[in-house]
């Protein structure tokens, strides 16, 4: 009786708790951003393809590709759940699109995992290098073709410049103008070759920009930066003509020194006293440039005066012997001693001689020759009077005579 009573009391309680559990709210699952897929434009109420058919079809495709690690497909009420691992986000996106485009699929929950690559994983770098190598191999025909066209363009430009120079030889007398026109013609040929290379390589826009925009931009820059452009163009012309090289002894605009550098704006000289002088290239290009190093031989001269009572011929013989015996004075061209002028107290002789400027210092050789000529004249009794003292002697005598006259007739 007690057991029956207990069962009767418990049964109503169980019957009352069951409806409460069914009415309790279910726990919601929030999908991640990667799991979401665009909602289908149209959801069939009575789909033709069943969930199991969709699952088998997708599972078969994913297994056939061998792109996925342990792929798992689950379909519930037309919603596809994808699980497993994949190497890249692109393949994950591909699997989601495949499921989404399958017949009677309502939505896709893409839960495929993309593992984080290791810090020592060089596969991406290796694939990048492989892609660069493939691109290089594919570009080799264009590179070879471009080099061939460029070589032909340069050869044709040189030939065209020579032909133009020959045609203008009897029509234009200025060699510089001939050279400028000839090189302009050659430059047009090279520019045409570059344009052809860019067109063949598929860079049509760049080719049109090169041809159409270069002249306009150059004109604008030339007007805005006239001085800079003038010096820049002068440096180009100087580099092409090469009137001097680094280390040459030159004289430009009255400045004598050794060439240190030719840059885009100036020519830098080291003067004989050790100072740096910068001369604008436009000035260098326009002025007279004397290059003392182009030819190794250099002529030097100086004047020495002898007395009127001395024999000019004997003095010339003595001076020639000094020049002939000097080791730095060249025998060819032959040195010479010539009568230059008649001074107030001396007969001036000018000595000419040549030396090798690359082997000897012309200043030291000139000093040595002057010293030896003076010693030879003194040893042979050739006088070298001082014109200033000779001129002042008559003045002193005249002043003394004037003083004596004044003293003799003074009251």
The 8 nearest C-alpha neighbors of each residue, nearest first, counted from 0:
[[1, 3, 2, 4, 5, 6, 7, 8],
 [0, 2, 4, 3, 5, 6, 7, 8],
 [3, 1, 5, 4, 0, 6, 7, 8],
 [4, 2, 6, 0, 5, 1, 7, 8],
 [3, 5, 7, 1, 2, 6, 0, 8],
 [6, 4, 8, 2, 7, 3, 9, 1],
 [7, 5, 9, 3, 8, 4, 10, 2],
 [6, 8, 4, 5, 10, 9, 3, 11],
 [7, 9, 5, 6, 10, 11, 4, 12],
 [8, 10, 6, 12, 7, 11, 5, 13],
 [9, 11, 13, 12, 7, 8, 6, 14],
 [12, 10, 14, 13, 9, 15, 8, 7],
 [11, 13, 15, 9, 14, 10, 16, 8],
 [14, 12, 16, 10, 15, 11, 17, 9],
 [13, 15, 11, 12, 17, 16, 10, 18],
 [14, 16, 12, 13, 17, 11, 18, 19],
 [17, 15, 13, 19, 14, 18, 12, 20],
 [18, 16, 20, 19, 14, 15, 13, 21],
 [17, 19, 21, 20, 16, 22, 15, 14],
 [18, 20, 22, 16, 17, 21, 23, 15],
 [21, 19, 23, 17, 22, 18, 16, 24],
 [20, 22, 18, 19, 23, 17, 24, 16],
 [21, 23, 19, 20, 18, 24, 17, 25],
 [22, 24, 20, 21, 19, 25, 18, 26],
 [25, 23, 22, 26, 21, 20, 27, 19],
 [24, 26, 27, 23, 22, 21, 28, 20],
 [25, 27, 24, 28, 23, 29, 22, 21],
 [28, 26, 25, 29, 24, 30, 23, 31],
 [29, 27, 30, 26, 31, 25, 34, 108],
 [30, 28, 27, 31, 32, 26, 34, 35],
 [31, 29, 34, 28, 32, 35, 108, 33],
 [30, 32, 34, 33, 29, 35, 110, 108],
 [31, 33, 34, 35, 30, 36, 29, 109],
 [32, 34, 31, 35, 109, 110, 108, 36],
 [35, 33, 108, 109, 31, 32, 110, 30],
 [36, 34, 32, 33, 108, 31, 107, 30],
 [35, 37, 107, 38, 106, 34, 108, 109],
 [38, 36, 39, 35, 106, 107, 99, 40],
 [37, 39, 106, 36, 40, 105, 41, 35],
 [40, 38, 41, 105, 37, 42, 106, 104],
 [39, 41, 38, 42, 37, 105, 43, 106],
 [40, 42, 39, 43, 105, 38, 103, 44],
 [43, 41, 105, 39, 44, 40, 103, 104],
 [44, 42, 46, 45, 41, 103, 105, 47],
 [45, 43, 46, 42, 41, 47, 103, 76],
 [44, 46, 43, 47, 42, 48, 103, 49],
 [47, 45, 43, 48, 103, 44, 49, 77],
 [46, 48, 49, 45, 103, 102, 43, 44],
 [49, 47, 46, 103, 52, 53, 50, 102],
 [48, 50, 52, 51, 53, 47, 46, 77],
 [51, 49, 53, 74, 52, 77, 54, 75],
 [50, 52, 54, 53, 49, 55, 74, 48],
 [51, 53, 55, 49, 54, 50, 56, 48],
 [52, 54, 50, 56, 51, 55, 57, 49],
 [55, 53, 51, 57, 52, 56, 72, 74],
 [56, 54, 58, 52, 53, 57, 59, 51],
 [57, 55, 59, 53, 54, 58, 52, 60],
 [56, 58, 60, 54, 59, 55, 61, 53],
 [57, 59, 55, 61, 56, 60, 54, 72],
 [58, 60, 56, 62, 57, 61, 55, 63],
 [61, 59, 63, 57, 62, 58, 56, 64],
 [60, 62, 58, 63, 64, 59, 57, 70],
 [63, 61, 59, 60, 64, 65, 58, 70],
 [64, 62, 60, 61, 65, 59, 66, 58],
 [63, 65, 66, 61, 62, 60, 67, 59],
 [66, 64, 67, 63, 62, 61, 68, 60],
 [65, 67, 64, 85, 68, 61, 90, 86],
 [66, 68, 85, 65, 70, 84, 69, 61],
 [67, 69, 84, 70, 83, 85, 66, 65],
 [70, 68, 83, 67, 71, 84, 82, 62],
 [71, 69, 83, 68, 82, 67, 72, 61],
 [72, 70, 82, 81, 83, 69, 73, 58],
 [71, 73, 81, 80, 54, 58, 82, 74],
 [72, 74, 80, 79, 54, 81, 71, 75],
 [75, 73, 79, 50, 78, 54, 77, 80],
 [74, 76, 78, 77, 50, 79, 73, 80],
 [77, 75, 78, 50, 74, 105, 79, 49],
 [76, 78, 104, 105, 75, 74, 50, 79],
 [79, 77, 106, 75, 74, 105, 76, 107],
 [80, 78, 74, 107, 73, 108, 106, 77],
 [79, 81, 108, 73, 72, 107, 74, 109],
 [82, 80, 72, 109, 110, 71, 111, 108],
 [83, 81, 111, 71, 110, 70, 72, 80],
 [82, 84, 70, 111, 69, 68, 71, 112],
 [85, 83, 112, 68, 111, 113, 67, 69],
 [84, 86, 67, 113, 87, 112, 68, 91],
 [87, 85, 113, 114, 84, 90, 88, 67],
 [88, 86, 89, 90, 85, 113, 91, 114],
 [87, 89, 91, 90, 92, 113, 86, 85],
 [88, 90, 92, 87, 91, 93, 86, 94],
 [91, 89, 93, 92, 88, 87, 94, 85],
 [92, 90, 88, 94, 93, 89, 95, 111],
 [91, 93, 89, 95, 90, 94, 88, 96],
 [92, 94, 90, 96, 91, 95, 89, 97],
 [95, 93, 97, 91, 96, 92, 90, 98],
 [96, 94, 92, 98, 97, 93, 109, 99],
 [97, 95, 99, 93, 98, 94, 100, 92],
 [96, 98, 94, 100, 95, 99, 93, 101],
 [99, 97, 95, 101, 96, 100, 94, 107],
 [98, 100, 96, 97, 101, 95, 104, 107],
 [101, 99, 97, 98, 96, 102, 104, 95],
 [100, 102, 98, 99, 104, 97, 103, 53],
 [103, 101, 104, 100, 48, 53, 99, 47],
 [102, 104, 46, 48, 105, 77, 101, 43],
 [105, 103, 77, 102, 106, 101, 99, 78],
 [104, 106, 77, 78, 39, 42, 103, 38],
 [107, 105, 78, 104, 38, 79, 36, 39],
 [108, 106, 79, 36, 78, 109, 80, 99],
 [107, 109, 34, 80, 35, 79, 110, 81],
 [108, 110, 34, 81, 111, 107, 95, 80],
 [111, 109, 82, 81, 34, 108, 112, 80],
 [110, 112, 82, 83, 84, 109, 81, 91],
 [113, 111, 84, 85, 114, 83, 110, 82],
 [112, 114, 85, 86, 84, 87, 115, 88],
 [115, 113, 112, 116, 86, 84, 85, 87],
 [114, 116, 113, 117, 86, 118, 112, 87],
 [117, 115, 114, 120, 118, 119, 113, 86],
 [116, 118, 120, 119, 115, 121, 114, 122],
 [117, 119, 120, 116, 121, 115, 122, 123],
 [120, 118, 117, 121, 116, 122, 123, 124],
 [119, 121, 117, 118, 122, 116, 123, 124],
 [122, 120, 124, 123, 125, 119, 118, 126],
 [121, 123, 125, 124, 120, 126, 127, 119],
 [122, 124, 126, 125, 121, 127, 120, 128],
 [125, 123, 127, 121, 126, 122, 128, 120],
 [126, 124, 122, 128, 127, 123, 121, 129],
 [125, 127, 129, 123, 124, 128, 122, 130],
 [128, 126, 124, 130, 125, 129, 123, 131],
 [129, 127, 131, 125, 130, 126, 132, 124],
 [128, 130, 126, 132, 127, 131, 125, 133],
 [129, 131, 127, 133, 128, 132, 126, 134],
 [132, 130, 128, 134, 129, 133, 135, 127],
 [131, 133, 135, 129, 130, 134, 128, 136],
 [134, 132, 130, 136, 135, 131, 129, 137],
 [133, 135, 131, 137, 132, 136, 138, 130],
 [136, 134, 132, 138, 133, 137, 131, 139],
 [135, 137, 133, 139, 138, 134, 132, 140],
 [138, 136, 134, 135, 139, 133, 140, 141],
 [137, 139, 135, 141, 136, 140, 134, 142],
 [138, 140, 142, 136, 141, 137, 143, 135],
 [141, 139, 143, 142, 138, 144, 137, 136],
 [140, 142, 144, 138, 139, 143, 145, 200],
 [143, 141, 139, 145, 144, 140, 146, 138],
 [144, 142, 146, 140, 145, 141, 139, 147],
 [143, 145, 141, 147, 142, 146, 140, 148],
 [144, 146, 142, 148, 143, 147, 196, 141],
 [147, 145, 149, 143, 148, 144, 150, 142],
 [146, 148, 144, 150, 145, 149, 143, 151],
 [147, 149, 151, 145, 150, 146, 152, 144],
 [148, 150, 152, 146, 147, 151, 145, 192],
 [151, 149, 147, 153, 152, 148, 146, 154],
 [150, 152, 148, 154, 149, 153, 155, 147],
 [153, 151, 149, 155, 189, 150, 192, 154],
 [154, 152, 156, 150, 155, 151, 189, 149],
 [155, 153, 151, 157, 156, 152, 150, 158],
 [154, 156, 158, 152, 153, 157, 159, 151],
 [157, 155, 185, 153, 159, 188, 154, 158],
 [158, 156, 160, 154, 159, 155, 185, 153],
 [157, 159, 155, 161, 156, 160, 162, 154],
 [160, 158, 156, 162, 161, 157, 185, 155],
 [161, 159, 181, 157, 163, 185, 158, 162],
 [160, 162, 164, 158, 159, 163, 157, 165],
 [161, 163, 159, 165, 164, 160, 158, 166],
 [164, 162, 166, 160, 181, 165, 161, 159],
 [163, 165, 161, 167, 162, 166, 181, 177],
 [166, 164, 162, 168, 163, 167, 161, 169],
 [167, 165, 163, 164, 168, 162, 169, 170],
 [168, 166, 170, 164, 165, 171, 169, 163],
 [167, 169, 165, 166, 170, 171, 164, 172],
 [170, 168, 167, 171, 172, 166, 165, 164],
 [169, 171, 167, 168, 172, 166, 173, 177],
 [172, 170, 167, 173, 169, 168, 177, 176],
 [171, 173, 174, 170, 168, 169, 177, 167],
 [174, 172, 176, 175, 171, 177, 168, 178],
 [173, 175, 177, 176, 178, 172, 171, 168],
 [176, 174, 178, 177, 173, 179, 180, 172],
 [177, 175, 179, 178, 173, 174, 180, 171],
 [178, 176, 174, 180, 175, 179, 164, 181],
 [177, 179, 175, 181, 176, 180, 182, 174],
 [180, 178, 176, 182, 181, 177, 183, 175],
 [181, 179, 183, 177, 182, 178, 176, 184],
 [180, 182, 160, 178, 184, 163, 183, 179],
 [181, 183, 185, 179, 184, 180, 160, 186],
 [184, 182, 186, 180, 185, 181, 179, 187],
 [185, 183, 181, 187, 182, 186, 160, 180],
 [184, 186, 156, 182, 188, 160, 183, 187],
 [185, 187, 183, 189, 188, 184, 182, 190],
 [186, 188, 190, 184, 185, 189, 191, 183],
 [187, 189, 191, 185, 156, 186, 190, 152],
 [188, 190, 192, 186, 152, 191, 187, 153],
 [191, 189, 187, 193, 192, 188, 186, 194],
 [192, 190, 194, 188, 189, 193, 187, 195],
 [191, 193, 189, 195, 190, 194, 152, 149],
 [192, 194, 196, 190, 195, 191, 197, 189],
 [193, 195, 191, 197, 206, 192, 196, 190],
 [196, 194, 192, 198, 193, 197, 199, 191],
 [197, 195, 193, 199, 194, 198, 145, 200],
 [198, 196, 202, 200, 194, 195, 199, 206],
 [199, 197, 203, 195, 201, 200, 196, 202],
 [198, 200, 196, 201, 197, 195, 202, 141],
 [201, 199, 197, 198, 202, 196, 141, 203],
 [202, 200, 198, 199, 203, 197, 204, 196],
 [203, 201, 197, 205, 198, 204, 200, 206],
 [202, 204, 198, 206, 205, 201, 207, 197],
 [205, 203, 207, 206, 202, 208, 201, 198],
 [204, 206, 208, 202, 203, 207, 209, 197],
 [207, 205, 203, 209, 194, 204, 208, 197],
 [208, 206, 204, 210, 209, 205, 211, 203],
 [207, 209, 205, 212, 211, 206, 210, 204],
 [210, 208, 206, 207, 213, 212, 211, 205],
 [209, 211, 207, 208, 212, 213, 206, 194],
 [212, 210, 208, 207, 209, 213, 214, 215],
 [211, 213, 208, 215, 214, 209, 210, 216],
 [212, 214, 216, 209, 215, 217, 211, 210],
 [213, 215, 217, 216, 212, 218, 211, 210],
 [216, 214, 218, 212, 217, 213, 219, 211],
 [217, 215, 219, 213, 218, 214, 212, 220],
 [216, 218, 214, 220, 215, 219, 221, 213],
 [217, 219, 221, 215, 216, 220, 214, 222],
 [220, 218, 216, 222, 221, 217, 223, 215],
 [221, 219, 223, 217, 222, 218, 224, 216],
 [220, 222, 218, 225, 224, 219, 223, 228],
 [221, 223, 219, 225, 220, 224, 218, 228],
 [224, 222, 220, 221, 225, 219, 218, 226],
 [225, 223, 227, 221, 222, 226, 220, 228],
 [224, 226, 228, 221, 222, 227, 229, 223],
 [227, 225, 229, 228, 224, 230, 281, 221],
 [228, 226, 230, 224, 229, 225, 231, 264],
 [227, 229, 231, 225, 226, 230, 221, 224],
 [230, 228, 226, 232, 227, 231, 225, 233],
 [229, 231, 281, 233, 280, 264, 227, 228],
 [232, 230, 228, 234, 263, 233, 229, 264],
 [233, 231, 235, 229, 234, 230, 228, 236],
 [232, 234, 230, 236, 235, 231, 281, 280],
 [235, 233, 237, 231, 232, 236, 263, 280],
 [236, 234, 232, 238, 233, 237, 239, 231],
 [235, 237, 239, 233, 238, 234, 240, 232],
 [236, 238, 234, 240, 239, 241, 235, 233],
 [239, 237, 235, 241, 236, 240, 234, 242],
 [238, 240, 236, 237, 241, 235, 234, 242],
 [239, 241, 237, 238, 242, 236, 235, 243],
 [242, 240, 238, 243, 237, 239, 244, 236],
 [243, 241, 240, 237, 244, 290, 288, 238],
 [244, 242, 241, 247, 290, 245, 293, 249],
 [245, 243, 247, 246, 241, 258, 242, 260],
 [244, 246, 258, 259, 247, 260, 243, 257],
 [245, 247, 258, 257, 244, 259, 248, 243],
 [248, 246, 292, 257, 258, 245, 244, 249],
 [247, 249, 257, 291, 256, 292, 290, 258],
 [250, 248, 290, 289, 291, 255, 256, 247],
 [249, 251, 255, 289, 254, 288, 253, 256],
 [252, 250, 288, 254, 253, 287, 249, 255],
 [253, 251, 254, 286, 250, 287, 283, 288],
 [252, 254, 251, 250, 255, 287, 288, 289],
 [255, 253, 251, 250, 252, 256, 270, 276],
 [256, 254, 250, 249, 270, 253, 251, 271],
 [257, 255, 270, 269, 268, 271, 248, 249],
 [256, 258, 248, 269, 268, 247, 246, 249],
 [259, 257, 268, 246, 245, 247, 260, 267],
 [258, 260, 268, 267, 245, 246, 257, 269],
 [261, 259, 267, 266, 258, 262, 245, 268],
 [260, 262, 266, 265, 267, 263, 259, 234],
 [263, 261, 264, 265, 260, 266, 234, 267],
 [262, 264, 231, 234, 265, 230, 261, 280],
 [265, 263, 230, 262, 231, 280, 279, 234],
 [266, 264, 279, 280, 278, 262, 277, 267],
 [265, 267, 261, 278, 277, 260, 280, 279],
 [266, 268, 277, 260, 259, 276, 258, 265],
 [269, 267, 258, 276, 257, 256, 259, 275],
 [268, 270, 275, 256, 257, 274, 273, 276],
 [271, 269, 256, 274, 273, 272, 255, 268],
 [270, 272, 273, 256, 269, 255, 274, 257],
 [271, 273, 270, 274, 269, 256, 275, 255],
 [274, 272, 270, 271, 269, 275, 256, 268],
 [275, 273, 270, 269, 272, 276, 271, 268],
 [276, 274, 269, 268, 270, 267, 277, 273],
 [275, 277, 268, 267, 269, 274, 278, 270],
 [278, 276, 267, 266, 265, 268, 279, 275],
 [277, 279, 266, 265, 280, 276, 267, 283],
 [280, 278, 265, 282, 281, 264, 266, 283],
 [279, 281, 283, 265, 230, 282, 233, 234],
 [280, 282, 230, 284, 279, 283, 233, 285],
 [283, 281, 285, 280, 279, 284, 286, 278],
 [284, 282, 280, 286, 281, 285, 279, 251],
 [283, 285, 281, 282, 286, 280, 233, 237],
 [286, 284, 282, 283, 281, 287, 280, 233],
 [287, 285, 283, 282, 284, 288, 252, 251],
 [288, 286, 251, 289, 285, 252, 283, 284],
 [289, 287, 251, 250, 290, 286, 249, 283],
 [290, 288, 250, 249, 291, 287, 251, 248],
 [289, 291, 249, 292, 293, 248, 288, 250],
 [292, 290, 248, 249, 293, 289, 294, 247],
 [293, 291, 247, 294, 290, 248, 295, 356],
 [292, 294, 291, 290, 295, 247, 243, 248],
 [293, 295, 292, 296, 291, 297, 290, 356],
 [294, 296, 356, 355, 357, 292, 293, 297],
 [297, 295, 355, 354, 294, 356, 353, 298],
 [298, 296, 353, 354, 356, 355, 295, 299],
 [297, 299, 353, 352, 354, 296, 300, 351],
 [298, 300, 352, 351, 353, 297, 365, 301],
 [301, 299, 351, 350, 352, 349, 298, 302],
 [300, 302, 350, 349, 303, 299, 351, 369],
 [303, 301, 349, 348, 347, 350, 304, 300],
 [302, 304, 348, 347, 349, 301, 305, 350],
 [303, 305, 347, 345, 346, 383, 348, 302],
 [306, 304, 383, 345, 346, 382, 347, 384],
 [307, 305, 345, 308, 309, 382, 383, 384],
 [306, 308, 309, 345, 346, 305, 344, 310],
 [307, 309, 306, 310, 305, 382, 381, 311],
 [310, 308, 306, 307, 381, 311, 305, 382],
 [311, 309, 313, 312, 314, 308, 307, 381],
 [310, 312, 314, 313, 315, 309, 338, 305],
 [311, 313, 315, 314, 310, 316, 317, 309],
 [314, 312, 316, 310, 315, 311, 317, 309],
 [313, 315, 311, 317, 312, 316, 318, 310],
 [316, 314, 312, 318, 313, 317, 336, 319],
 [315, 317, 319, 313, 314, 318, 320, 312],
 [316, 318, 314, 320, 315, 319, 313, 321],
 [317, 319, 315, 321, 320, 316, 372, 314],
 [320, 318, 322, 316, 321, 317, 323, 315],
 [319, 321, 323, 317, 322, 318, 324, 316],
 [322, 320, 318, 324, 319, 323, 325, 372],
 [321, 323, 319, 325, 320, 324, 318, 328],
 [324, 322, 320, 321, 325, 319, 328, 330],
 [323, 325, 321, 322, 320, 326, 328, 319],
 [324, 326, 322, 328, 323, 327, 321, 368],
 [327, 325, 328, 324, 329, 323, 322, 354],
 [328, 326, 325, 354, 329, 364, 359, 355],
 [327, 329, 354, 325, 326, 353, 352, 322],
 [330, 328, 354, 331, 353, 327, 332, 333],
 [329, 331, 333, 332, 328, 334, 323, 353],
 [332, 330, 333, 329, 334, 353, 328, 352],
 [331, 333, 330, 334, 329, 353, 352, 298],
 [332, 334, 331, 330, 335, 329, 352, 353],
 [335, 333, 352, 351, 332, 353, 322, 330],
 [334, 336, 351, 350, 337, 333, 352, 319],
 [335, 337, 350, 315, 349, 351, 319, 348],
 [336, 338, 349, 348, 339, 335, 350, 315],
 [339, 337, 348, 347, 340, 349, 336, 346],
 [338, 340, 348, 347, 349, 337, 341, 346],
 [341, 339, 347, 338, 346, 342, 348, 345],
 [342, 340, 346, 347, 345, 343, 339, 344],
 [341, 343, 345, 344, 346, 340, 347, 386],
 [342, 344, 345, 386, 341, 390, 389, 346],
 [343, 345, 386, 342, 389, 306, 384, 307],
 [346, 344, 306, 342, 305, 304, 307, 347],
 [345, 347, 341, 305, 304, 342, 306, 307],
 [346, 348, 304, 340, 339, 303, 341, 345],
 [347, 349, 338, 339, 303, 302, 337, 304],
 [350, 348, 302, 337, 301, 339, 336, 338],
 [349, 351, 336, 300, 301, 335, 302, 337],
 [352, 350, 300, 335, 334, 299, 336, 349],
 [351, 353, 334, 299, 298, 328, 300, 335],
 [354, 352, 298, 329, 297, 328, 299, 296],
 [353, 355, 328, 329, 297, 296, 356, 327],
 [356, 354, 296, 295, 357, 358, 359, 297],
 [355, 357, 295, 359, 358, 296, 297, 354],
 [358, 356, 355, 295, 359, 292, 360, 296],
 [357, 359, 356, 355, 360, 295, 354, 327],
 [360, 358, 356, 357, 355, 361, 327, 364],
 [359, 361, 363, 362, 364, 356, 358, 357],
 [360, 362, 364, 363, 365, 359, 356, 354],
 [363, 361, 365, 360, 364, 366, 367, 359],
 [362, 364, 366, 360, 365, 361, 367, 359],
 [363, 365, 367, 361, 366, 362, 368, 360],
 [366, 364, 368, 362, 367, 363, 361, 369],
 [367, 365, 363, 369, 364, 368, 362, 370],
 [366, 368, 364, 370, 365, 369, 363, 371],
 [367, 369, 371, 365, 370, 366, 372, 364],
 [370, 368, 372, 366, 367, 371, 373, 365],
 [371, 369, 367, 373, 368, 372, 366, 374],
 [370, 372, 374, 368, 373, 369, 375, 367],
 [373, 371, 375, 369, 374, 370, 318, 368],
 [374, 372, 376, 370, 371, 375, 377, 369],
 [375, 373, 371, 377, 372, 376, 378, 370],
 [374, 376, 372, 378, 377, 373, 371, 379],
 [377, 375, 381, 379, 373, 378, 374, 380],
 [376, 378, 380, 374, 375, 379, 381, 373],
 [377, 379, 375, 376, 380, 374, 381, 373],
 [380, 378, 376, 377, 381, 375, 317, 374],
 [379, 381, 377, 378, 376, 382, 375, 309],
 [382, 380, 376, 379, 377, 309, 383, 305],
 [381, 383, 306, 305, 384, 380, 377, 309],
 [382, 384, 305, 304, 306, 381, 385, 345],
 [385, 383, 306, 382, 386, 345, 305, 344],
 [384, 386, 387, 388, 389, 383, 344, 345],
 [387, 385, 389, 344, 388, 390, 384, 343],
 [386, 388, 390, 389, 385, 391, 344, 392],
 [389, 387, 391, 390, 385, 386, 392, 384],
 [388, 390, 386, 392, 387, 391, 385, 344],
 [389, 391, 387, 388, 392, 386, 393, 394],
 [390, 392, 388, 394, 389, 393, 387, 395],
 [391, 393, 395, 389, 394, 390, 388, 396],
 [394, 392, 396, 395, 391, 397, 390, 389],
 [395, 393, 397, 391, 392, 396, 398, 390],
 [394, 396, 392, 398, 393, 397, 391, 399],
 [397, 395, 393, 399, 398, 394, 400, 392],
 [398, 396, 400, 394, 399, 395, 393, 401],
 [397, 399, 401, 395, 396, 400, 402, 394],
 [398, 400, 402, 396, 401, 397, 403, 395],
 [401, 399, 403, 397, 402, 398, 404, 396],
 [402, 400, 398, 404, 399, 403, 397, 405],
 [401, 403, 399, 405, 400, 404, 406, 398],
 [402, 404, 406, 400, 405, 401, 407, 399],
 [405, 403, 407, 401, 406, 402, 400, 408],
 [404, 406, 402, 403, 408, 407, 409, 401],
 [405, 407, 403, 409, 404, 408, 402, 401],
 [408, 406, 404, 405, 409, 403, 402, 410],
 [409, 407, 405, 406, 404, 410, 403, 402],
 [408, 410, 406, 407, 405, 404, 403, 402],
 [409, 408, 407, 406, 405, 404, 403, 402]]
